[in-house]
Amino acid sequence: MLGFVRVLREYERAVMFRWGRLVEPPRGPGLVWKIPIVDQLVKVDLRTITLNIPPQEVITKDNVPVRVNAVAYFRIVAPQDAIIQVENFMVATSQIAQTTLRSVLGQHVLDELLSEREKINEILQGIIDEATAPWGIKVSIVEVKDVEIPSGMQRAMARQAEAERERRAKIINAEGEFQAAERLKDAALVIEDHPIALQLRYLQTLLEIGGSNSSTIIFPAPIDLIKPFIDRGGAS
């Protein structure tokens, strides 16, 4: 009796061959009846499969050698195609993923490889999914994991990043000096139109300096400030 019955889990399907010919549709889940010797069953797992793409040596578009690995997630959506159309769908998918990874990354410069990871992942996913579709496979995600750069290139990139930071700092400092000069120019124009503003600023500066009791400051008094007192004393 056990030779006549197979039990398939919820995520399993069985592709049946009777006298070597395909019997559609795929069987399962649950109890599957088969005739010994006459029927042959091939189980297929419908769960998402994680495929680690081994590290690949790639020459980028700007002639930088890098070592890249990735991971792909796919599942079988047509069990009969995964068995009939390809000898080993795992090996075939892995080979397609490796060649696609080298081909796509070789069309991008290193900066794009580092900064536009999501865009490259989408391109890889679309190409691999299209290539494996005749095998009944749906590729849902492809992610570039690690990008290994030669040590000499890493040092060059570090120097470039440091030079870029210095350039930005100088630009920011120059912008600050320019804005300060603009404000000073505006203040000079105001003082030119209103001379009393200079005297008020002078008095405010004296007040700020006089706030400290630990120092003695000698300063000249502008004649314009004391002239009214001199004139009044002379008149009296």
N, CA, C and O of each residue as an XYZ file, in Angstrom:
944
protein
N       0.833     -1.211      0.000
C       0.000      0.000      0.000
C       0.863      1.255      0.000
O       0.506      2.243     -0.640
N       2.017      1.234      0.721
C       2.849      2.414      0.770
C       3.413      2.756     -0.593
O       3.685      3.925     -0.868
N       3.596      1.774     -1.448
C       4.115      2.048     -2.781
C       3.124      2.763     -3.664
O       3.503      3.295     -4.707
N       1.849      2.791     -3.272
C       0.816      3.422     -4.091
C       0.532      4.856     -3.659
O      -0.117      5.601     -4.394
N       1.007      5.256     -2.482
C       0.631      6.557     -1.921
C       1.883      7.338     -1.542
O       2.831      6.789     -0.980
N       1.865      8.642     -1.866
C       2.890      9.570     -1.398
C       2.185     10.740     -0.725
O       1.118     11.170     -1.164
N       2.782     11.247      0.332
C       2.218     12.392      1.052
C       3.106     13.612      0.789
O       4.305     13.594      1.065
N       2.497     14.662      0.255
C       3.215     15.901     -0.058
C       2.783     17.006      0.884
O       1.597     17.159      1.176
N       3.755     17.780      1.359
C       3.450     18.901      2.242
C       2.832     20.049      1.448
O       2.758     20.016      0.220
N       2.393     21.061      2.189
C       1.702     22.192      1.556
C       2.568     22.890      0.525
O       2.056     23.366     -0.488
N       3.870     22.959      0.762
C       4.774     23.673     -0.144
C       5.409     22.758     -1.185
O       6.330     23.181     -1.884
N       4.950     21.536     -1.308
C       5.525     20.592     -2.266
C       4.527     20.262     -3.373
O       3.314     20.222     -3.170
N       5.093     20.030     -4.541
C       4.302     19.527     -5.666
C       5.059     18.359     -6.291
O       6.281     18.269     -6.175
N       4.329     17.470     -6.949
C       4.937     16.305     -7.584
C       4.658     16.345     -9.086
O       3.509     16.423     -9.520
N       5.711     16.291     -9.849
C       5.590     16.192    -11.303
C       5.571     14.693    -11.635
O       6.518     13.967    -11.334
N       4.472     14.243    -12.263
C       4.270     12.810    -12.506
C       4.571     12.459    -13.957
O       4.181     13.156    -14.894
N       5.287     11.337    -14.097
C       5.539     10.772    -15.421
C       4.931      9.370    -15.456
O       5.186      8.554    -14.570
N       4.131      9.100    -16.476
C       3.515      7.767    -16.666
C       4.066      7.159    -17.940
O       3.854      7.671    -19.039
N       4.784      6.046    -17.766
C       5.510      5.437    -18.875
C       6.426      6.460    -19.550
O       6.610      6.438    -20.767
N       7.000      7.362    -18.732
C       7.949      8.350    -19.233
C       7.332      9.603    -19.800
O       8.054     10.530    -20.166
N       6.011      9.660    -19.886
C       5.343     10.836    -20.434
C       4.764     11.687    -19.304
O       4.297     11.165    -18.292
N       4.804     13.004    -19.496
C       4.344     13.924    -18.459
C       2.837     13.824    -18.288
O       2.085     13.776    -19.261
N       2.412     13.794    -17.030
C       0.987     13.819    -16.694
C       0.708     15.148    -16.005
O       1.271     15.438    -14.949
N      -0.144     15.936    -16.591
C      -0.478     17.246    -16.020
C      -1.852     17.185    -15.371
O      -2.665     16.338    -15.740
N      -2.128     18.053    -14.424
C      -1.218     19.037    -13.811
C      -0.366     18.383    -12.729
O      -0.543     17.201    -12.434
N       0.561     19.143    -12.133
C       1.353     18.594    -11.031
C       0.452     18.179     -9.863
O      -0.585     18.800     -9.628
N       0.840     17.145     -9.144
C       0.050     16.623     -8.035
C       0.442     17.307     -6.724
O       1.546     17.832     -6.578
N      -0.499     17.283     -5.778
C      -0.245     17.783     -4.440
C      -0.901     19.120     -4.186
O      -1.404     19.770     -5.103
N      -0.888     19.533     -2.893
C      -0.353     18.800     -1.731
C      -1.333     17.747     -1.206
O      -2.456     17.640     -1.698
N      -0.908     16.977     -0.214
C      -1.737     15.932      0.363
C      -1.351     14.560     -0.158
O      -0.190     14.309     -0.481
N      -2.343     13.670     -0.237
C      -2.114     12.312     -0.712
C      -2.033     12.285     -2.230
O      -2.860     12.885     -2.916
N      -1.040     11.591     -2.743
C      -0.873     11.444     -4.186
C      -0.776      9.943     -4.482
O       0.064      9.230     -3.933
N      -1.670      9.493     -5.374
C      -1.689      8.072     -5.728
C      -0.842      7.851     -6.973
O      -0.855      8.647     -7.912
N      -0.111      6.755     -6.950
C       0.690      6.431     -8.119
C       0.715      4.919     -8.301
O       0.532      4.150     -7.358
N       0.943      4.528     -9.531
C       1.015      3.103     -9.855
C       2.484      2.693     -9.871
O       3.266      3.261    -10.631
N       2.870      1.736     -9.064
C       4.272      1.318     -9.045
C       4.749      0.898    -10.427
O       3.986      0.351    -11.223
N       5.987      1.154    -10.692
C       6.659      0.843    -11.963
C       6.147      1.735    -13.089
O       6.941      2.227    -13.890
N       4.835      1.950    -13.164
C       4.260      2.738    -14.254
C       4.498      4.230    -14.044
O       4.898      4.936    -14.969
N       4.250      4.707    -12.829
C       4.343      6.137    -12.529
C       5.642      6.460    -11.793
O       6.122      5.688    -10.963
N       6.192      7.625    -12.126
C       7.351      8.161    -11.426
C       7.039      9.587    -10.989
O       6.500     10.385    -11.755
N       7.391      9.889     -9.741
C       7.122     11.215     -9.195
C       8.440     11.935     -8.911
O       9.393     11.340     -8.407
N       8.473     13.222     -9.243
C       9.607     14.091     -8.926
C       9.072     15.237     -8.083
O       8.262     16.035     -8.554
N       9.531     15.318     -6.820
C       9.052     16.372     -5.926
C       9.762     17.697     -6.212
O      10.955     17.745     -6.512
N       8.977     18.760     -6.106
C       9.503     20.110     -6.308
C       9.084     20.968     -5.122
O       7.921     20.959     -4.718
N      10.038     21.710     -4.567
C       9.782     22.602     -3.433
C       9.420     23.986     -3.966
O      10.172     24.569     -4.748
N       8.264     24.516     -3.544
C       7.788     25.813     -4.027
C       8.209     26.981     -3.139
O       7.870     28.125     -3.440
N       8.932     26.727     -2.062
C       9.353     27.813     -1.185
C      10.459     28.653     -1.843
O      11.134     28.209     -2.772
N      10.615     29.856     -1.338
C      11.661     30.739     -1.858
C      13.030     30.153     -1.529
O      13.289     29.738     -0.399
N      13.898     30.128     -2.531
C      15.231     29.547     -2.400
C      16.250     30.686     -2.361
O      16.175     31.627     -3.151
N      17.193     30.586     -1.440
C      18.277     31.567     -1.339
C      19.493     31.032     -2.077
O      20.008     29.961     -1.754
N      19.942     31.781     -3.064
C      21.081     31.375     -3.882
C      22.233     32.349     -3.663
O      22.144     33.518     -4.035
N      23.305     31.867     -3.061
C      24.500     32.690     -2.883
C      25.344     32.642     -4.156
O      25.804     31.581     -4.579
N      25.533     33.813     -4.750
C      26.353     33.903     -5.961
C      27.805     34.063     -5.529
O      28.131     35.043     -4.860
N      28.678     33.141     -5.885
C      30.080     33.208     -5.410
C      30.773     34.458     -5.924
O      30.344     35.036     -6.922
N      31.847     34.887     -5.249
C      32.565     36.104     -5.663
C      33.033     36.026     -7.110
O      33.533     34.998     -7.567
N      32.858     37.139     -7.820
C      33.229     37.234     -9.222
C      34.249     38.348     -9.410
O      34.118     39.428     -8.835
N      35.265     38.073    -10.221
C      36.250     39.089    -10.572
C      35.701     39.913    -11.734
O      35.401     39.381    -12.803
N      35.576     41.208    -11.509
C      34.953     42.099    -12.492
C      35.880     43.272    -12.772
O      36.513     43.806    -11.861
N      35.955     43.668    -14.038
C      36.659     44.892    -14.437
C      35.592     45.934    -14.756
O      34.822     45.766    -15.702
N      35.543     47.002    -13.976
C      34.519     48.015    -14.189
C      34.780     48.795    -15.477
O      35.806     48.625    -16.136
N      33.831     49.642    -15.807
C      33.929     50.410    -17.043
C      35.120     51.345    -17.038
O      35.674     51.650    -18.095
N      35.525     51.810    -15.850
C      36.694     52.688    -15.750
C      37.962     51.897    -15.391
O      38.911     52.441    -14.825
N      37.952     50.592    -15.735
C      39.148     49.729    -15.637
C      39.661     49.547    -14.211
O      40.870     49.544    -13.980
N      38.755     49.396    -13.268
C      39.128     49.105    -11.892
C      38.764     47.650    -11.589
O      37.599     47.278    -11.730
N      39.723     46.817    -11.179
C      39.392     45.428    -10.841
C      38.734     45.346     -9.464
O      39.274     45.857     -8.483
N      37.577     44.707     -9.396
C      36.871     44.541     -8.123
C      36.420     43.084     -8.000
O      36.329     42.353     -8.986
N      36.149     42.699     -6.782
C      35.656     41.353     -6.476
C      34.291     41.510     -5.829
O      34.166     42.136     -4.777
N      33.272     40.944     -6.454
C      31.889     41.194     -6.047
C      31.170     39.864     -5.837
O      31.317     38.931     -6.626
N      30.392     39.796     -4.759
C      29.491     38.661     -4.579
C      28.085     39.186     -4.346
O      27.889     40.361     -4.035
N      27.109     38.299     -4.500
C      25.712     38.717     -4.422
C      24.863     37.558     -3.928
O      25.348     36.441     -3.747
N      23.590     37.845     -3.716
C      22.635     36.827     -3.306
C      21.352     37.030     -4.102
O      20.946     38.163     -4.359
N      20.717     35.927     -4.491
C      19.476     35.980     -5.262
C      18.412     35.145     -4.557
O      18.705     34.107     -3.964
N      17.174     35.620     -4.634
C      16.038     34.905     -4.056
C      15.070     34.566     -5.187
O      14.642     35.447     -5.933
N      14.733     33.293     -5.305
C      13.809     32.889     -6.369
C      12.945     31.733     -5.870
O      13.244     31.098     -4.860
N      11.872     31.483     -6.604
C      10.996     30.356     -6.306
C      10.472     29.774     -7.612
O      10.492     30.422     -8.659
N      10.006     28.544     -7.520
C       9.487     27.841     -8.689
C       7.991     28.105     -8.785
O       7.249     27.864     -7.833
N       7.555     28.597     -9.929
C       6.136     28.878    -10.144
C       5.503     27.891    -11.124
O       4.278     27.780    -11.182
N       6.319     27.180    -11.890
C       5.823     26.164    -12.824
C       6.666     24.903    -12.630
O       7.693     24.743    -13.290
N       6.240     23.995    -11.724
C       7.065     22.824    -11.395
C       7.417     21.956    -12.601
O       8.537     21.454    -12.691
N       6.476     21.774    -13.530
C       6.761     20.913    -14.676
C       7.863     21.485    -15.562
O       8.673     20.733    -16.104
N       7.902     22.827    -15.715
C       8.952     23.452    -16.521
C      10.308     23.339    -15.835
O      11.322     23.144    -16.505
N      10.341     23.460    -14.506
C      11.593     23.360    -13.778
C      12.211     21.971    -13.913
O      13.428     21.828    -13.800
N      11.393     20.942    -14.155
C      11.904     19.575    -14.307
C      12.183     19.233    -15.755
O      13.171     18.560    -16.051
N      11.327     19.687    -16.669
C      11.433     19.277    -18.076
C      12.367     20.169    -18.878
O      13.144     19.675    -19.695
N      12.299     21.489    -18.653
C      12.997     22.423    -19.527
C      14.489     22.554    -19.231
O      15.236     23.038    -20.081
N      14.940     22.139    -18.054
C      16.338     22.285    -17.691
C      16.744     21.078    -16.844
O      15.946     20.545    -16.074
N      18.013     20.657    -17.003
C      18.462     19.457    -16.297
C      18.530     19.678    -14.798
O      18.039     18.856    -14.024
N      19.140     20.789    -14.379
C      19.263     21.109    -12.950
C      19.043     22.604    -12.804
O      19.926     23.408    -13.103
N      17.850     22.966    -12.340
C      17.498     24.387    -12.309
C      18.371     25.174    -11.328
O      18.609     26.362    -11.547
N      18.854     24.541    -10.254
C      19.717     25.254     -9.304
C      21.047     25.632     -9.944
O      21.489     26.776     -9.840
N      21.679     24.672    -10.603
C      22.962     24.939    -11.253
C      22.787     25.944    -12.381
O      23.595     26.859    -12.538
N      21.726     25.769    -13.166
C      21.498     26.671    -14.296
C      21.253     28.100    -13.820
O      21.786     29.047    -14.400
N      20.459     28.260    -12.781
C      20.186     29.607    -12.254
C      21.454     30.234    -11.695
O      21.686     31.429    -11.880
N      22.273     29.448    -11.017
C      23.520     29.967    -10.471
C      24.458     30.439    -11.582
O      25.076     31.497    -11.463
N      24.568     29.663    -12.657
C      25.442     30.055    -13.759
C      24.945     31.320    -14.450
O      25.736     32.201    -14.787
N      23.641     31.407    -14.657
C      23.067     32.619    -15.261
C      23.330     33.832    -14.371
O      23.659     34.910    -14.867
N      23.186     33.655    -13.067
C      23.402     34.772    -12.137
C      24.860     35.230    -12.166
O      25.128     36.431    -12.127
N      25.799     34.297    -12.234
C      27.213     34.664    -12.243
C      27.587     35.423    -13.517
O      28.252     36.457    -13.453
N      27.168     34.917    -14.660
C      27.516     35.588    -15.918
C      26.829     36.946    -16.021
O      27.418     37.902    -16.527
N      25.596     37.038    -15.547
C      24.887     38.327    -15.577
C      25.559     39.331    -14.657
O      25.672     40.508    -14.997
N      26.009     38.870    -13.485
C      26.688     39.766    -12.539
C      27.947     40.358    -13.165
O      28.178     41.563    -13.058
N      28.761     39.532    -13.814
C      29.979     40.041    -14.445
C      29.652     40.984    -15.593
O      30.306     42.014    -15.762
N      28.649     40.636    -16.376
C      28.309     41.450    -17.547
C      27.770     42.822    -17.146
O      28.191     43.840    -17.696
N      26.846     42.851    -16.195
C      26.198     44.112    -15.819
C      27.178     45.033    -15.098
O      27.251     46.223    -15.404
N      27.927     44.491    -14.147
C      28.847     45.336    -13.388
C      29.983     45.852    -14.266
O      30.531     46.921    -13.997
N      30.341     45.112    -15.302
C      31.375     45.581    -16.208
C      30.945     46.766    -17.056
O      31.779     47.388    -17.714
N      29.650     47.091    -17.051
C      29.141     48.225    -17.823
C      28.998     49.485    -16.978
O      28.519     50.507    -17.471
N      29.407     49.427    -15.717
C      29.285     50.574    -14.823
C      30.658     50.946    -14.268
O      31.539     50.099    -14.113
N      30.814     52.234    -13.973
C      32.055     52.710    -13.354
C      31.995     52.417    -11.853
O      30.938     52.094    -11.311
N      33.134     52.534    -11.202
C      33.223     52.179     -9.790
C      32.315     53.046     -8.920
O      31.685     52.538     -7.993
N      32.241     54.345     -9.206
C      31.387     55.230     -8.404
C      29.925     54.793     -8.466
O      29.223     54.837     -7.456
N      29.464     54.376     -9.636
C      28.091     53.893     -9.761
C      27.899     52.594     -8.984
O      26.851     52.370     -8.378
N      28.906     51.758     -9.007
C      28.833     50.479     -8.295
C      28.690     50.689     -6.796
O      28.048     49.893     -6.111
N      29.287     51.759     -6.286
C      29.242     52.024     -4.855
C      28.043     52.854     -4.439
O      27.525     52.673     -3.337
N      27.592     53.757     -5.290
C      26.543     54.703     -4.895
C      25.161     54.376     -5.453
O      24.160     54.842     -4.908
N      25.079     53.595     -6.517
C      23.796     53.299     -7.154
C      23.497     51.813     -7.054
O      23.162     51.168     -8.047
N      23.622     51.276     -5.847
C      23.456     49.839     -5.635
C      22.034     49.374     -5.960
O      21.851     48.317     -6.564
N      21.035     50.154     -5.567
C      19.645     49.746     -5.806
C      19.334     49.663     -7.299
O      18.658     48.736     -7.746
N      19.825     50.621     -8.058
C      19.597     50.611     -9.501
C      20.226     49.380    -10.141
O      19.605     48.740    -10.989
N      21.447     49.041     -9.746
C      22.128     47.876    -10.299
C      21.400     46.598     -9.890
O      21.289     45.669    -10.691
N      20.902     46.540     -8.652
C      20.154     45.361     -8.204
C      18.919     45.131     -9.066
O      18.600     43.996     -9.420
N      18.228     46.215     -9.399
C      17.028     46.089    -10.237
C      17.382     45.586    -11.632
O      16.660     44.769    -12.203
N      18.485     46.069    -12.177
C      18.906     45.601    -13.505
C      19.236     44.112    -13.465
O      18.823     43.361    -14.350
N      19.971     43.683    -12.453
C      20.329     42.268    -12.316
C      19.078     41.409    -12.172
O      18.954     40.370    -12.821
N      18.154     41.845    -11.323
C      16.937     41.067    -11.104
C      16.134     40.899    -12.395
O      15.635     39.811    -12.683
N      16.011     41.985    -13.175
C      15.244     41.910    -14.421
C      15.863     40.966    -15.436
O      15.153     40.193    -16.079
N      17.187     41.021    -15.586
C      17.860     40.177    -16.582
C      17.798     38.706    -16.189
O      17.473     37.852    -17.014
N      18.112     38.407    -14.914
C      18.104     37.007    -14.471
C      16.693     36.435    -14.503
O      16.495     35.283    -14.889
N      15.713     37.240    -14.097
C      14.326     36.763    -14.107
C      13.866     36.440    -15.531
O      13.185     35.439    -15.757
N      14.240     37.286    -16.479
C      13.850     37.033    -17.870
C      14.521     35.770    -18.412
O      13.905     35.012    -19.161
N      15.786     35.542    -18.033
C      16.506     34.375    -18.538
C      15.986     33.071    -17.947
O      16.020     32.038    -18.614
N      15.508     33.102    -16.714
C      15.056     31.873    -16.062
C      13.553     31.641    -16.183
O      13.061     30.600    -15.748
N      12.821     32.572    -16.754
C      11.370     32.422    -16.883
C      10.968     31.156    -17.649
O      10.010     30.504    -17.235
N      11.652     30.761    -18.757
C      11.269     29.509    -19.448
C      11.428     28.266    -18.581
O      10.869     27.219    -18.907
N      12.165     28.355    -17.503
C      12.356     27.202    -16.614
C      11.333     27.187    -15.481
O      11.446     26.374    -14.563
N      10.344     28.067    -15.531
C       9.326     28.113    -14.490
C       9.817     28.733    -13.201
O       9.306     28.406    -12.130
N      10.797     29.620    -13.278
C      11.409     30.225    -12.101
C      11.108     31.721    -12.089
O      11.185     32.391    -13.118
N      10.766     32.230    -10.917
C      10.527     33.650    -10.715
C      11.576     34.189     -9.752
O      11.603     33.814     -8.580
N      12.444     35.077    -10.253
C      13.475     35.708     -9.428
C      12.883     36.987     -8.847
O      12.497     37.890     -9.589
N      12.811     37.064     -7.520
C      12.161     38.202     -6.872
C      13.157     39.277     -6.444
O      12.860     40.467     -6.556
N      14.338     38.879     -5.956
C      15.310     39.840     -5.438
C      16.712     39.397     -5.813
O      17.041     38.213     -5.753
N      17.534     40.365     -6.202
C      18.973     40.155     -6.372
C      19.680     41.307     -5.665
O      19.400     42.475     -5.936
N      20.586     40.978     -4.767
C      21.278     41.999     -3.982
C      22.789     41.810     -4.098
O      23.310     40.725     -3.839
N      23.487     42.879     -4.491
C      24.954     42.879     -4.444
C      25.360     43.079     -2.993
O      24.991     44.080     -2.379
N      26.122     42.129     -2.436
C      26.459     42.189     -1.019
C      27.752     42.955     -0.756
O      27.734     43.996     -0.100
N      28.855     42.453     -1.257
C      30.158     43.038     -0.955
C      30.890     43.404     -2.238
O      30.861     42.669     -3.225
N      31.547     44.560     -2.196
C      32.394     45.005     -3.303
C      33.798     45.201     -2.731
O      34.043     46.159     -1.997
N      34.707     44.307     -3.061
C      36.084     44.386     -2.566
C      36.942     45.148     -3.571
O      37.005     44.800     -4.750
N      37.604     46.202     -3.074
C      38.426     47.070     -3.905
C      39.881     46.852     -3.531
O      40.178     46.684     -2.348
N      40.809     46.847     -4.494
C      42.235     46.700     -4.163
C      42.698     47.759     -3.177
O      42.196     48.883     -3.182
N      43.670     47.395     -2.319
C      44.123     48.303     -1.265
C      44.680     49.602     -1.833
O      44.462     50.669     -1.259
N      45.397     49.527     -2.950
C      45.917     50.748     -3.564
C      44.811     51.693     -3.978
O      44.927     52.908     -3.813
N      43.734     51.133     -4.518
C      42.594     51.964     -4.900
C      41.900     52.545     -3.673
O      41.417     53.676     -3.713
N      41.847     51.782     -2.588
C      41.240     52.301     -1.364
C      42.008     53.511     -0.846
O      41.403     54.498     -0.426
N      43.353     53.440     -0.872
C      44.147     54.586     -0.411
C      43.935     55.798     -1.312
O      43.844     56.929     -0.835
N      43.856     55.550     -2.627
C      43.621     56.660     -3.557
C      42.253     57.288     -3.310
O      42.107     58.509     -3.365
N      41.250     56.452     -3.036
C      39.911     56.974     -2.765
C      39.891     57.757     -1.458
O      39.192     58.764     -1.342
N      40.669     57.289     -0.464
C      40.734     58.025      0.808
C      41.356     59.402      0.607
O      40.881     60.395      1.160
N      42.433     59.456     -0.196
C      43.054     60.761     -0.468
C      42.100     61.669     -1.231
O      42.021     62.869     -0.967
N      41.383     61.090     -2.171
C      40.420     61.887     -2.934
C      39.318     62.428     -2.023
O      38.918     63.587     -2.140
N      38.826     61.568     -1.106
C      37.776     62.017     -0.189
C      38.283     63.117      0.728
O      37.557     64.070      1.011
N      39.542     62.996      1.204
C      40.112     64.026      2.069
C      40.262     65.343      1.323
O      39.962     66.407      1.865
N      40.731     65.271      0.069
C      40.860     66.490     -0.727
C      39.496     67.131     -0.978
O      39.371     68.355     -0.994
N      38.480     66.295     -1.173
C      37.136     66.831     -1.391
C      36.619     67.528     -0.139
O      35.984     68.578     -0.228
N      36.891     66.942      1.038
C      36.461     67.577      2.289
C      37.169     68.916      2.490
O      36.545     69.888      2.916
N      38.471     68.976      2.185
C      39.199     70.235      2.315
C      38.651     71.281      1.352
O      38.522     72.453      1.707
N      38.329     70.855      0.135
C      37.778     71.799     -0.838
C      36.448     72.378     -0.349
O      36.206     73.579     -0.462
N      35.596     71.515      0.190
C      34.305     71.987      0.688
C      34.485     72.918      1.879
O      33.768     73.911      2.006
N      35.449     72.598      2.762
C      35.690     73.461      3.918
C      36.154     74.843      3.477
O      35.727     75.852      4.039
N      37.036     74.895      2.464
C      37.504     76.184      1.971
C      36.374     76.978      1.321
O      36.291     78.196      1.473
N      35.517     76.281      0.603
C      34.385     76.969     -0.027
C      33.449     77.541      1.031
O      32.987     78.676      0.911
N      33.168     76.748      2.074
C      32.286     77.222      3.142
C      32.908     78.415      3.856
O      32.219     79.385      4.171
N      34.230     78.339      4.113
C      34.915     79.452      4.777
C      34.874     80.711      3.912
O      34.652     81.812      4.416
N      35.089     80.537      2.601
C      35.035     81.682      1.689
C      33.633     82.280      1.634
O      33.474     83.499      1.582
N      32.610     81.411      1.647
C      31.245     81.915      1.654
C      30.977     82.720      2.928
O      30.327     83.764      2.885
N      31.488     82.220      4.070
C      31.310     82.964      5.318
C      31.991     84.319      5.281
O      31.421     85.314      5.728
N      33.226     84.369      4.743
C      33.925     85.641      4.629
C      33.185     86.601      3.709
O      33.104     87.799      3.980
N      32.652     86.070      2.633
C      31.914     86.922      1.691
C      30.667     87.508      2.345
O      30.383     88.698      2.206
N      29.922     86.656      3.065
C      28.719     87.152      3.729
C      29.055     88.176      4.806
O      28.343     89.166      4.974
N      30.164     87.930      5.548
C      30.566     88.901      6.557
C      30.938     90.236      5.924
O      30.582     91.295      6.441
N      31.654     90.183      4.804
C      32.015     91.414      4.107
C      30.776     92.151      3.611
O      30.718     93.380      3.661
N      29.787     91.402      3.133
C      28.544     92.034      2.681
C      27.851     92.754      3.840
O      27.354     93.869      3.678
N      27.822     92.105      5.014
C      27.171     92.738      6.174
C      27.934     93.982      6.622
O      27.333     94.991      6.991
N      29.289     93.898      6.584
C      30.083     95.070      6.949
C      29.850     96.215      5.968
O      29.777     97.376      6.369
N      29.736     95.890      4.705
C      29.459     96.923      3.704
C      28.115     97.594      3.982
O      27.995     98.818      3.912
N      27.083     96.764      4.303
C      25.772     97.321      4.616
C      25.852     98.218      5.851
O      25.241     99.286      5.893
N      26.625     97.767      6.870
C      26.765     98.589      8.079
C      27.463     99.906      7.773
O      27.085    100.948      8.308
N      28.475     99.866      6.919
C      29.189    101.092      6.548
C      28.263    102.070      5.836
O      28.339    103.278      6.062
N      27.393    101.555      4.980
C      26.449    102.429      4.282
C      25.470    103.077      5.259
O      25.120    104.248      5.107
N      25.028    102.313      6.267
C      24.109    102.861      7.260
C      24.791    103.958      8.066
O      24.213    105.017      8.310
N      26.048    103.687      8.481
C      26.790    104.686      9.266
C      27.056    105.937      8.439
O      27.036    107.056      8.952
N      27.307    105.723      7.139
C      27.552    106.886      6.270
C      26.319    107.781      6.191
O      26.440    109.006      6.179
N      25.146    107.181      6.138
C      23.913    107.962      6.060
C      23.500    108.517      7.416
O      22.831    109.548      7.489
N      23.899    107.831      8.504
C      23.494    108.244      9.854
C      24.731    108.249     10.752
O      25.010    107.240     11.401
N      25.487    109.360     10.810
C      26.723    109.406     11.618
C      26.499    109.128     13.095
O      27.393    108.631     13.779
N      25.305    109.446     13.589
C      25.034    109.197     15.001
C      25.116    107.723     15.332
O      25.379    107.364     16.480
N      24.893    106.846     14.337
C      24.955    105.407     14.572
C      26.357    104.985     14.990
O      26.525    104.059     15.783
N      27.375    105.679     14.445
C      28.749    105.349     14.824
C      28.999    105.684     16.289
O      29.657    104.925     17.001
N      28.470    106.828     16.739
C      28.645    107.193     18.133
C      27.925    106.226     19.064
O      28.445    105.871     20.121
N      26.730    105.802     18.668
C      25.999    104.837     19.492
C      26.745    103.512     19.571
O      26.786    102.869     20.619
N      27.322    103.122     18.468
C      28.090    101.873     18.468
C      29.326    102.008     19.335
O      29.730    101.063     20.013
N      29.924    103.193     19.309
C      31.106    103.448     20.127
C      30.762    103.342     21.611
O      31.480    102.718     22.391
N      29.638    103.973     21.981
C      29.215    103.903     23.372
C      28.874    102.474     23.796
O      29.171    102.075     24.922
N      28.265    101.718     22.918
C      27.944    100.329     23.236
C      29.209     99.507     23.441
O      29.264     98.642     24.315
N      30.215     99.781     22.634
C      31.492     99.075     22.796
C      32.136     99.408     24.128
O      32.679     98.530     24.799
N      32.075    100.682     24.512
C      32.620    101.075     25.809
C      31.903    100.381     26.959
O      32.519     99.972     27.943
N      30.575    100.257     26.812
C      29.801     99.581     27.853
C      30.202     98.119     27.964
O      30.303     97.586     29.069
N      30.426     97.477     26.846
C      30.832     96.070     26.873
C      32.210     95.903     27.484
O      32.441     94.961     28.242
N      33.135     96.809     27.162
C      34.478     96.721     27.725
C      34.456     96.993     29.221
O      35.176     96.353     29.988
N      33.620     97.952     29.636
C      33.572     98.318     31.047
C      32.907     97.277     31.917
O      32.890     97.436     33.137
N      32.369     96.242     31.361
C      31.736     95.195     32.155
C      32.713     94.379     32.946
O      32.306     93.667     33.864
N      33.998     94.450     32.631
C      35.027     93.706     33.352
C      35.703     94.621     34.358
O      36.165     95.703     33.995
N      35.772     94.195     35.645
C      36.365     95.004     36.716
C      37.853     94.728     36.905
O      38.514     95.386     37.708
N      38.374     93.759     36.168
C      39.756     93.352     36.390
C      40.735     94.037     35.462
O      41.912     93.679     35.428
N      40.275     95.000     34.724
C      41.166     95.648     33.774
C      40.904     97.147     33.766
O      39.797     97.608     34.043
N      41.950     97.890     33.443
C      41.858     99.347     33.312
C      42.076     99.714     31.861
O      43.073     99.319     31.256
N      41.170    100.451     31.315
C      41.206    100.780     29.900
C      41.262    102.291     29.749
O      40.436    103.006     30.316
N      42.214    102.770     29.001
C      42.332    104.192     28.680
C      41.934    104.371     27.226
O      42.498    103.721     26.347
N      40.987    105.228     26.965
C      40.512    105.418     25.600
C      40.329    106.908     25.346
O      40.025    107.660     26.272
N      40.508    107.332     24.131
C      40.287    108.747     23.794
C      38.801    109.034     23.692
O      38.032    108.212     23.194
N      38.414    110.181     24.158
C      37.020    110.594     24.051
C      36.853    111.452     22.808
O      37.553    112.454     22.661
N      35.965    111.095     21.926
C      35.749    111.903     20.732
C      35.311    113.311     21.107
O      34.454    113.482     21.975
N      35.884    114.314     20.466
C      35.580    115.717     20.768
C      34.123    116.035     20.521
O      33.549    116.933     21.138
N      33.513    115.257     19.575
C      32.094    115.513     19.290
C      31.214    115.190     20.483
O      30.148    115.783     20.651
N      31.657    114.243     21.322
C      30.828    113.867     22.453
C      30.879    114.897     23.577
O      29.881    115.125     24.260
N      32.052    115.523     23.768
C      32.202    116.448     24.899
C      32.089    117.907     24.477
O      32.091    118.801     25.323
N      31.990    118.152     23.169
C      31.897    119.531     22.695
C      30.711    120.279     23.293
O      30.875    121.445     23.654
N      29.498    119.669     23.423
C      28.390    120.422     24.023
C      28.705    120.864     25.439
O      28.286    121.947     25.847
N      29.451    120.036     26.220
C      29.786    120.428     27.589
C      30.814    121.577     27.593
O      30.743    122.470     28.437
N      31.760    121.549     26.652
C      32.762    122.615     26.555
C      32.084    123.939     26.200
O      32.371    124.975     26.799
N      31.188    123.891     25.226
C      30.474    125.089     24.806
C      29.643    125.660     25.970
O      29.584    126.874     26.160
N      29.004    124.771     26.743
C      28.175    125.260     27.845
C      29.046    125.895     28.925
O      28.683    126.915     29.511
N      30.206    125.274     29.180
C      31.091    125.850     30.185
C      31.632    127.208     29.752
O      31.762    128.111     30.579
N      31.947    127.366     28.478
C      32.453    128.643     27.994
C      31.392    129.735     28.078
O      31.691    130.892     28.375
N      30.163    129.350     27.814
C      29.084    130.340     27.862
C      28.840    130.809     29.288
O      28.536    131.978     29.524
N      28.975    129.892     30.231
C      28.741    130.274     31.608
C      29.894    131.113     32.167
O      29.854    131.521     33.328
